[in-house]
Amino acid sequence: MTLGQRISLYRKKLNISQEELGARLGVSRQAVSKWESGASDPSTANLIALAKLFGTTPEELLKESQ
């Protein structure tokens, strides 16, 4: 599972849209879409904010798995 897939999975578990996630982090919906598609990666600050919002760690979000 990629970082983008993991972000998407956690976002869907919270039952929020890309737009809502972006609003909570102060980024655009397009930024969230790019993270989930793998077109770009979140900054370190946004990665930490994502982990906090999702109730996990940045390391867990970054962990590569099959």
RAPEPE-V831893 format. One line per field, one symbol per residue. burial: + if it has 24 or more other C-alpha atoms within 12 Angstrom, else -. Layout:
burial = ???
This chain:
burial = --++++++-++------+--++--+-----+++-++----++---++-+++-++---+--+-----
